[in-house]
Amino acid sequence: MPQPSPSYFQDVERCVEEIIARVGQQIVLGIPLGIGKPNPLVNALYRRAKVDPSLHLRILTAITVETPKGSSDLERRFLEPFVARVFGNYPDLEYAVDLRTGRVPSNVEVGEFFFKPGGFMNVPMQQQNYISTNYTHAARDLMDNGINVLAQLVAEREVDGERWFSLGSNPDVTLDLLPMVEAARRQGRTMVTIAEVNHEMPFMYHDAMIRPSAFDLVLDHPGYDFRLFGPPNMAVDHADYLLGLQASALIRDGGTLQIGIGCLGDAIVYFCQLRQQQNALYQRMLTDLHVLERYGDLIQRIGGVEPFEQGLYGASEMFVNGFLYLYRDGILKRRVYDSIPLQRLLNEGAITEAVDEPTLRVLLERGVIPTQLTAKDFEFLRRFGVLNDRVRYQDGQLLIGETTRVSADLDQPESWAAIITHGLGQRLQGGIVMHGGFFMGPGSFYQALRTMPEAESRQICMTSVKRVNHLYGNEELAVLQRRDARFINTTIMVTLLGAAVSDGLDNGQVISGVGGQYNFVSMAHELPGARSILMLRSTRESGLTSTSNIVWNYGHITIPRHLRDIVITEYGIADLRGRPDKEVITALLNVADSRFQPELLEKAKRAGKVPQDYQIPPQYRQNTPGRIQAQLASYKKTGLCPDFPLGTDFTEEEIILGRVLKGLKVRLATKGDLMKTIVRAMTVGATPDAAKPYLARLKLDQPSGQKEKMIQKLIVSELIAGGHV
């Protein structure tokens, strides 16, 4: 039966009219998280609702990204040129802009199941409409909330002479939703699916490929192309590097890796690179920083410090920029195959990826294929490269090249000889080094994916979140592929009994969302050889005030204590799995900031959870920021541990200005430093020539009025104090 053709539109307003004509005045719009949103279409629908009160629009999504705006005149001076250069013509989602100013009309509602971290704190509409759910349940919950319109940004390409769409960055929930949409239609629900083509979206193969006929409407006009949202890499500080160093030593060669976006993920990647490329230096750092002395047994048992000979396989909800660096450096190279018997044989070492006569013999001996090949058996052998493309199957016979025809019975000597001599492939085909649900990263990441040769791109499989984030439905294959998995995520706080707080506060305010964290933590307890690793900075700062992120207890948790596993701070590793409460508490005290250890220990004693005479060992009582600075200072002087290990979109000038503005903001917000900072600025004499480019970048080289003159002096004073001029 021929597939139905979608209706194509080159005008977004006409597409909006068609949507309304099909579903009516009550629109529940489901759009992907992150960069998969069709912004022009969403904005047009939102504008229509703003001028038509009879139209009720409910938007359901996650991670609504926005270009940075700045909260002060000085921040805007810094950000506006940067945003213009890096984000280009990216159109902000207008509903997000209105949410911040309380201008969303009453006939529009926006609900999200994961916020951009910290993005909607104290925004009542979003806090009230937040949907708390595991990411694997997002498709189900979207359907239960009554979506009748599903829209997504797609890439487009001709493959083998046929036009295909690719879900690109976001097959994650859409692949789960599309069968649900069809089931809803069979039950009589009106549903509309829309694809908006954007030629900036990388075309991803495998599960992400989808026929245009899967959509009812297609918006396709180059005028609606826009640059994808590309958050820049941020600086990695001393604490991040110590966290990343320790985590990298818990990753086992030949295993599986999941990491998230941000500074901590970049630090892990950096030390995996160092482990691979400068192994002696890597091991020296582990020794000098006492990591091997304190945690050598754990590292030997579950991780490693040698280069990655077998390599890693990536299975991560988010395919982050760092995985691409690991791939280029020959670390992300362990391929997995979508075949249970083939993957089992590879894991056992019974076969290798090199195809030869023993490969075929093992497949026969282990019952993967019979001696009498069927068409299905032949397709299996061809699909995975055991047979080369010169071999064809026809009516129980094998045709090899143009002249050789033999029986498909491998017990026949002439058949065996012909296949071994002319029909074998060279290496297994179809291996995947990375399964991901969605991706987001800097613009250079997208460019690399767009220009990657097809053979390399096909080693990356963007797929459904259910396939990546848990085991149900494909347990046997997932267990084989995800051997020695290390699921490494970040958290905000950890209680002394091992529970983790990652998504919200005890007053109910939501910071981000559960996302896939719970799934990966629970999966680590199910997979043989897997471990969950939660990373957190030991403290957080507000002005001059420090607060411990290791707490006695807390009124909200994301990961319950019974799923505790490994926790890492900049001060060390706490292995909590299967240990009694007393040992969990003492292990976490050892990696807490020493300024807070006495109070935490006292609370544990009052609760009767540790012996009254227990004392924290002396070697763990020096956990201070000053010690961290001193530990890494010598390495940074030699060029190690750079501020931006994976590169940055900031210029050198902007990096320095960023530090200056950050420091100035802290000092001006602190009573003790406020007057000192102002007095110091007032004593600045003539502007040094070296400061002028920085002032020009902020448009303060020719200040007008007393306010701008004062700001100029503050900037110059900070540049001088920081040794930048």
N, C-alpha and C positions, 0 to 999 in steps of 0.2 A: 504494500500500500504506500503510495507517495506521501511524503511528509508535508504537512500544511506549511505554507509560506507565511512568515510574519508580515505585518503591515509596516512599511518603512516610512519614516518621517524625517524631514530635513529642518522642520521648524518646531521648536520646543512647545510653543503655545498650542499648535494644532495637536501635538501629542497629548498635552494636558486635557484638551477638549475631548479627545478620544477616550482617555481614562475616565473622565466624568460621565461620558455617554454610556460607557460600559458598566460602571459600578455604582453610579449615582452620586448623591451628595454626601454619603458617609464613607470616607476613605480612610482605611487603616493601612498605612504604608510601611512595609518592611524593607530596610536597606542595610547593607553589610556594615560591619565595623571598619574603622580605619579608612584606608584610601580607596575602598571599593565603592564608595558612595557616588552616584551620578549627580554631582552638585548642581549643574544647570537645570536638570529636570526637577530636583527637589526644591530648588529656589523658585522655579516657576510655579510649582504647585503651592508652595507656601505663600507666594505673592497673591495667587488667585484666592486663597482662603482669606487673606488679609482684607481684600476688597469685597469679598462676598460672604457675609455672615451666615448665609444659609448653608454654606459648605463647611462640613466638619472634617477636619484633618487630624488624624492621630499618627505620629511618626514613631516607629519603634526601631531602635538601632543600638549601637554601642561605639564607644571611642569616637566621639565627635571632635575632630581635630580643628584647631584654629591657628591662623598665623599670629605670632606674638605681637602685641600692641604696645605694651609698656604702660605703667601706671602713673608715670610722671613725665613732665616735659623733657627732662634729661634722658630718661629711658627711651622716650619716643625718638629723640634726636639720634640715639645710638641704633635703635632697632629699624627705623624706617628704611634707610639705605640697604641694610642687611636683608630685610624682608623682600625688598624690591629685587635684589640680586639673586637671592636663593630661592624664593617661592614664586617669583615671576608672576604669571597670570592666574595663579591658583585662586579660584573664587571661594571666599569664605561662605560657609553655610549661613544664610541670613537668619534662620531660626536661632542659631547659637548666639549671634550678635544681639538679637532681641531678648534672649533669655537673660543676659547679663544686665540689661537695663529695664527689665520688667515690662517690655512692650509686646510680648506675645499675646495675640488676641484670645478671647475666651473660647473661640471655636477651634483653637489649635491646642494640641497636647503633645508633648514630647516625652517619651519614656525610654530609658536606657538600661541595659543590664551590665554595662561596664563603663565607667567614666574615665576619661583621660585623667591620670593620677592627679588628684587635687584640683581638677578643673572646675568642679561644680560644688565646692564647699560653700555652704551658706547661700546657695541659690535655691530658694524654697520650692519652685516648681520641679526642679530636677530631683531634689532630695525626696519630695513627696511621690514622684512618679518612678523612682528607681525600682527596678525589678531584680531581686536577688536570686541568682540561679547559677548553677554550674554551666560552663560554656557548652558542654555536651548536651544540655537540655534546652539550649536556646531556640532551636528550630521548633521543638514541641511547644515551648512557651509562646513563641510568636504566633503559632497557629491557634493556640488556646485563647490568645488575645484578639483573635478575629481578623488577622491581616487579610486583605482582599487585593492588595497590590504589592507585588514584589519587583523591585527595580535594582539594577546593578550596572556598574561600569565594566566593560569587557574590552578585551583586545580582539583584533581580527587579523586573519592570515589565511592564505591559500595553502593547504597541505595536500600533497599528492593529487593536485588538480581539483580539489574540492574546497569550498569556502567553509572555514570553521571560526567559531568564536572561542575565546579562552576566558575563563573566569579570573584569570590573572592572579591578582593578589588575594582573592577572596572566594575560593571554592568552599571554604570552611563550613559555613552554615547553609549556603545555597544548595550544595549537593544533597544535604539532608532535607531541605525544604521542598525541592522540586517534586519528589514522589508524593509528599504530603499534599502539595497543591493539586496534583492530579487526582488524588483520592478525594479531596474536598470537592472537586468538580463533579466527580462521579456521584457525590452525595447531593448535588444540586447547588453548591455554593458558587457564586460568581467570583472568579479569580482572574487577575490580569498580571502577566509577567512582562517586564520591559527590560531591554538591554540598551544601554547607551554606549556607543563605540567611542573609545578614546585611544588614539594612536600613540599616546605616551605610555600606556599600560603595557608592561612586558607580556609577551605571549608565552604562556606556560603550557606544557604538553601533558599527556597522560590523563588523569582524572579531571584536570581543569578544562580539557577540551570539550566543547559542547556544540551541538548543531544549532544553527540559527532558528530552526523550527521549534526549539524548546521555548522560545519567547513568542508572545503575541504581538508585541510592538517593538520596533527598533528605531531608536533615535540616532541618526548617523549623518553628521555634517562636520567638516573640519573646523567650522567656526566655533564648535562647542568643545574642541580639544583644549585641554588645559594641563599645565604642569602638575604632576602628582605632588601631594604634600610630602615634603622631605625634611623631617626633623634633623637638625645637624647633630653630629657627635658632640657630646659635652666633655669637659675636662675630667680626667680620672685623677683623684687625689691620693694621698698617701694611704689612707685607710682602705680605699677601694683596691689599691694594688696589693696590700697584705691579704685582703679577703680573696682576691683572685689567685694569688700565689698558692695559698693553702688549698683552695678548691681544685686547682689544676693538678695537684699531686694526688687527688682522690679519684681521678679519671683513669680508668683501666684501658690499656691498649687493646684494640680489638673490640671495644665496647660501643656503647650508645650514648649520645649526648643530647640533652635539652637545656637550653639557656634562654634568658629573656633579653629584652632590649635595655640599653642604658649603660652607665659607667661600669657597673659590676660585671656585666657580660663582656664588655670590652676588655676589662682587666683579665678575665679568665682566658680570653682568646690570646691576649698578649703573652701570657705565661705559657700557654700551650705552644705558641710559636717559639718562645725561648727554649722550652723543653725539647723541641724538635731541632732547632737550628744551632743553638749554643748550649748543648746539654751540660757541659762541664760548669759553665757559668750559672746555669739554672740550679744545678745541685749545690753549688757553692752558696748561692743565696739561701736555699733551704737550710743549709748548715749554719750559716752566719746568723740567720734570724731564728735559730733554735726550733725550726719546724720539725726537722728530722729527729732531733733530740727528744722532743716531747711527744710527737705523734708518729714516729717511725714505724711502730708496730702496726698501727691502723693503716698507714700508707702502704706498707708491704702487703697487708692482708687484702685490701680492697682497691688500691690504686696503683701508682707506679711513678717512677721518676725518670725512666729511660725514654728515648725517642719513640714515636709512634710507628712501629714497624708494620703492624697490621692495619693501623689507621682506625678511624672512628666512623660511625654511621650516625647521621643526625635524624632524630625523630622529635620534632618540636612544634608545639602549637604555633609559635611564631618563628618564621624563618628570618633571622636577623642578619644584618650586614656581616657580623663576625663569622658566620658560617661560610660566607664566600671567601674570606681571608683564610680560613682553615682549609678550604678546598684548594685554593691556589697554592698553598704551602705544602700540599701533599699530606695533610693530616686527616681531612675528611675524605676518605678514600675506600672505606669498607663498604662494598656494595651488598645490598640485600636483594632477594629475588622473590617474586610473587608466586612462589610454589613451595608448598610444605615439604615434599620429598627432596627437592633440590636444595632448599635452605638447610634441611637437616643434614644432608650429606656434606655440604660445605662446612657446617659447624663442627661436624665430627672429623673433618679432615680426610674423609674418604675420597673426595674429589677436590680439585682446585678450579679456579676460573679458566685455566688453560685447558683446552679441549684436545683430547688425544684418544687413542684406542682404549686405554684403561678407563677413561670416562664412560664410554659407551658400555664397556663390560660391567662396570659397577652399577650403572642404571638397570642393566638386565638382571644382575645377581640380586639386587635389592628390590626387585619387583616394581620399579618405577615405570618401566615399559615392558610389554610382553615381547616374545620373540617374533610373533606375527603382528606386525605393526598395522594399526588401523589409521584411518584419516586423522582421528583425534590424536593418536600417539605421534603421528608425523608432525602435526601442527605444534605440538608441545616441543618436539626436538628442534623444529625450525624457529619457533618463537624465542627460545633461549639460546640459539646459536650453536647447538650441538651438531646440527646439520647446516651446511652452507646453502646459499641461495641458488646454487646450480642444481639442487635436488628438488624434484617434484613428485607428487603422489598421484597415481591414477589407477583406479580399479585393482587395488591390491598389489600394485607394482610400483617400483621406484624408478623414475627417469632421472638419470644423472647426465647433465649436459645435453648434447643433441643426439648422441648415438647410443649411450649405454642404457639398457633397460634390464632390471633384475627384479626378482621377487622381493616383496616386502617382508619375507620370512628371514630373520637374521640367523636362523639355524642353517641356512643354505650357505656353504662356503663361498660360492661366487658372489652372493649378495653381501656377505660380510667383507670380503676383499674389496669389492667395488666401493662400498661406503668408506672403508678405512683409507683407501687410496685416493678417492676423488670427492667424497661426500662430506667429510668432517669440516666443521668450522674451526676457527683458531682459538677463540675465547668465548666464554658465555656472553650472551647478549641480554639486554633489558635490565641490567643491574641499576639499583637506585642508591645514591649516597645520602639523599636528603628527602625525608617526608615532612612536609609542613602544611599548616592549616591556612595561615595568612602571612603576608610580609609587610614590613614597613621599615624605612631607613632613609639615609640621606640620598640626594639626587644621584650621586655617583653609583650607588647600589642599583637603582633602577636602570641607569644607563648600561651598567655591566650586564644586567639580565637581558636587556633589549638586544645587545650586540653579541651575546654569547653564542658560539657556534651551536647548531642544532644538536649535534651529537653530545655535547656537554650539557646543554639545557635539558636533554632527555634523561639525564641522571638525577634530575630534581623533580619530584612529584608533589605538586600542590594538590591536596586532597581534602576530604571532609574532616571536620573536627572530631567526629565520632571515631574515625579510623585512627587518628593520631593520639587523641587524648585518653583513650581507655582501651580495654581489652575485649569488651563484649562484642560478639559477632564475628571476630576473627582471632580468637584466643590462641589457637595453636600456632598460627603463622606469626602473630605478634610476639609470642614468647620466644620463638626461634630467632626472629629478626632482632629483637631488643635485648640481646644478651648484655649482661654487665652494664645495665643502664644507669646513668647518673642524671637524675632530674634536678637541675640546679635553679632555684628560684629565690626571689628576695622577699623579705618580710619586714614589717615595721617594728614590731615588738615581739618578744618571747617571754612567757611567764617562767618562773623558776621550776615549774612542774612540767614544762615542755610544750605547752600550747602556744600557737602562733597567731598573731594579730596582723593581718595583711591588707584588709580592705576597708576598715571603718573604725570609728571611735565608739567609746562606751556611751556617748550621748546620742547615738543613732546616726550621726553624720557619716555619710558614705564618702570615702576617699577615692576608691577606684571600683573594685568588684572582685568577686571570687574568681571569675575567669576560669582558667584551667588548673589553677594551683591545687585545689583539692583533688582533682582527678589524678594529677601526676604524683602527688604524695601517696594517695591510696594505691595507685598502680605500683609504686616502688615497693610496697609491702606485699604485693601479689607476685611480681616477677622474680624468678630465681636470680640471685646475684645483683639485684637492683638496689639502689639507695636513693633516698630523698635527701637533698642538701638545701637547707634554708640559710641564706646569708643575710646578715643585717649589720649595720654600723652600731657599735655599742651605745652611742649616745646621739642625741640630736641637739642642735643649738638654736636658741632664740635670743638674738642680741648677744649679751655676755652670759646668758644663762644656759647651762647644760643640764639635760635630763637623761636618765638612763633608759635605754630601750630594752634592757632586761629588767623585768618588774616581778614583784611577788605574785600578784594576780591582776586580772583586768576584766572589765565588764562586757567585753565582746571578744570573741575568738573566731578565727577562720579555719584553723587546723586544730582539732582536739588533741589533747595530750596523749590519747591512746595511739595516735599516728605519729608520735615524735620519732625522729630519726637522727640526722646529723644537723647541727647548728654551727655556723662559723661566724665569728666576729673578727675584727682586725687583730684581736689579741689571742686567737686560738680556735681550736676545733673541739666541740663537745659531741661525743658519740653517745646518743641517748637511747638507741633502740634496745628494747628488752632489758633495760637496766631498772633497778628499784628506785623509788622516788628519792631516797637519800643520795644515791649516786648521781641521779639526774641533776639535783640541786647543786651538788658540789662541783659537777662538771661545768654547769652554766656560770657558777660563781667564778670559776677560774678564767672565764673568757669575758667577764664583765669589766667595765671601767672601774679602776680601784677606788675612785672617789665615792662610789656607790656600794662597794662590796660590804662594808660594815653594816649598813642599814638593812641590806637585803639578807645578810646572814642572820641578823637579829630577828627579822620577821620569820624566817624559816625556823629558828630555834623556838620562838614563842608559839608557833603552830605545832611544835613537837615533831618536825619532819627531819631534823638532823640532831645528832647528839649535842648536849649542852656544852661539852668541852671541845667541840670541833673548831679548828682554826684553819683558815685558808693557807695553803702552803706558801712559804716565802717567795718562791719563784713566780707566783702568780699575783703578787701584791704590787707589782710595778707596772700595771696596765694603765699608762698615761699617754695622752696625745704627744707630749714632749718626747717620750721614748720612741714613738712611731716616727716622728720627724727625724730624730737622730739616726734611727735604724736605716732609713732609706736615703738620707742625705748624700752619703758617699756614692751610692749607686746612681743617683740622679746627676751628680757632677760628671759622671762618665758618659752621660747620654742615655742611660737606661731609664725605664719608667717615665717616658715623656708624658706631657699633659694630655696629648691627643694621640694615643697609640695607633688608632685606625684612621688618622687623618681628620681634617675638619674643614668646614666651609667658612670658618672665620679667618680673616687675614691676621697677620702678626700684630698689626696695629689694633685690630678689634679685640684680640686676645688680651692685650695689655689694658685697653680701655675697659674691657669687661671686669678685669680684676680691680681696677681703680674704682669703677662705679659700685661694684659689690662691696668693697671695703668702706667706701664713703657712705653708702646706705646704712651699713651697720653702725658706724660711728655717729652719724647724725641722729640715729634713733636711740642712742644711749646717752642718758643724761650726763654721765661722767665724762664722756668723750666729746659731747656736742660743743661745748665752749672751747675746749682745747683745739678742736679741729678748725673752728671758725677763727680763733686767734692766730693759729699757725698760718692759715690762708691769708689773713690780713697783712702778715709780715712778708709775703712774697713780693719781691721787687720786680724788675723787668722780666718779661716772659722770655725764657730761654728759647733759642732757635729750635732746639730739638723737640720742644713741646708743641710747636706750631702745627705740625701735621695732625696731631691728636685733636687739637682745638678745631682745626679745619674740618676734621671728620665729624665733629659734633656741631658744626656751624657756630662755633664760639670764637673764631679767630678775629672777628670784628663785632664785639658785643655792643648791644644797644641797650641803654638803660642800666640802672644800678643792679637789678636782679641778675642780668646776664653777666655783668662784670664780676659780681660776687661768685657766681657759679664758675666763671673762668678761673678765678683765683683758687677756688677749691680744687678744681681739676689739676691745675699746675702744681699746687701744693702736694697733692697725692702722688703725682708723677715723680716729683722730686723725692718725696719720702720713700717711695718704692724703688728708687734707684733706676727709674726708666729714662730719665733725662739728666 
